[in-house]
């Protein structure tokens, strides 16, 4: 569609953005009356009327907090007979239709065809254009606001959606994209152009939300904190985001671990959850591998009864909601399965013998290691020797001698 747009004396303002940019002393022209308006109102051949200076000045800049302007998908209502209607009302409705179909593109075109940023040569089609600063002064807003429209048009031109600046001259009319495409290119936030802002915008697009929303949150950490403190849903979303980020951010992992370790309540909670996770893992290993680990550390096939009981407990654990406390259920499952493991060991003579042999070897190895680590040289050099040390060693020697004698008698008897 082709839209004819006269020059604006004032630029559109958003009630949500750049309050300091509001035009000073801007006035709205008196409603026009007369033959021209009557002809426009009564001419059924007019599909896309000119956007009046009054409506253009009053049309709001799209706000990131407002719903995105989109073209009506429904069938348009049948146009009433305009013969008896006030021409000013008709013109307002037609101007609204133009803006509803084109949104911010309406005003971006005015910038694109009239602005030549400072530093560019004033030659060719740019000879009659003005700088963003001069355009902003005429419009009664900030140069930054003008350049945001300029950059939005520039990105759209790179994508082939609109013509490049070079082919546009002041007053040129072109077919504009639909309004719902505008917010894909325009951002009312300066932070979007920074490296941080670009990363946030990219992440927002990956999540399927508008970058302006994510940028607004990033620019208001206090507001984010308040939402997390007040709303469980927001806190849950923040928790999930932190966990996802920590997977690829070792520094954040370290900071979170340090913060937890320094907070007694959190440290206890982590220890409790780790204990519950270990117990659930013990039950799950029996179900998935079909094996049990005995108290002495042996790994053997799990009896059918034991495996069935482990599966029952595991199914109950898996059915728990995220909000339910798993510690008590995990403890019950662990204790039940451990009891069945001990029972299975006692009911199998060969396994029972092997279990006790393994325990004895384990204890013997531990005692040997401890004795080997005694450093007698340091005891003598530092003069830390005391009489009770010798008494303890003599008692140990007697115990070892007794143990050896018992084992020899058992070997001879067999």
Secondary structure, 3 states (H helix, E strand, C coil): CECCECCCCCCCCCCCCCHHHCCCCCCCCCCCCCHHHHHHHHCCCCCCCCECHHHHHHCCCCCCCCCCCCCCCCCCCCCCCCCCCCHHHHHHHHHHHHHHHHCCHHHHHHHHHHECCCCCCCCHHHCCCECHHHHHHHHCCCHHHHHHHHHHHHHHHHCCCCCCHHHCCCCCCCECCCHHHHHHCCCCCHHHHCHHHHHHHHHHHHHCCCHHHHHHHHCCHHHHHHHHHHCHHHHHHHHHHHHHHHCCCHHHHHHHHHHHHCCHHHHHHHHHHHHHHHHHHHHHHHHHHCEEECCCCCEEECCHHHHHHHHHHHHHHHCCCCCCCCHHHHHHHHHHHHHHHHHHHHHCHHHHHHHHHHHHHHHHHHHHHHHHCCCHHHHHHCCCCCHHHHHHHHHHHHHHHHHHHHHHHHHHHC
